[in-house]
């Protein structure tokens, strides 16, 4: 089952985006971002530059990941991705 989200651009335009249920397609589309903190930061920085978002809505719990791994993902995101991304977008 594919899900949808709405991207609201700098000018207020609302862009509907389908999220593919296929892992590889979702990664190619940029609706699923996975990897080491620097990989995730780069992907979000490129998206921020391209479409100008100011907020991210994340889903860190999915599939059979488990609570411990979900919390590790959240910790890595908070410690490594958020500060770097905030610094990059502040310069833009």
Residue pairs with C-beta under 8 A, 6 or more apart in sequence:
1 21
2 18
2 19
2 20
2 21
3 18
3 19
3 21
4 16
4 17
4 18
4 19
5 16
5 17
5 19
5 31
5 57
6 14
6 15
6 16
6 17
7 14
7 15
7 16
7 17
7 51
7 53
8 14
8 15
8 53
9 15
9 51
9 52
9 53
10 51
10 52
15 51
17 29
17 31
18 31
19 26
19 29
19 31
19 32
20 26
20 29
20 31
23 32
26 32
27 33
27 34
30 43
30 47
33 39
33 40
33 43
33 44
34 40
35 43
37 76
37 77
37 79
37 80
37 81
37 84
38 80
40 77
40 81
41 80
41 81
41 84
41 85
41 88
44 56
44 81
44 85
45 85
45 88
45 89
47 53
48 85
48 88
48 89
48 92
49 92
54 89
58 77
60 70
60 73
60 74
60 77
61 67
61 70
65 73
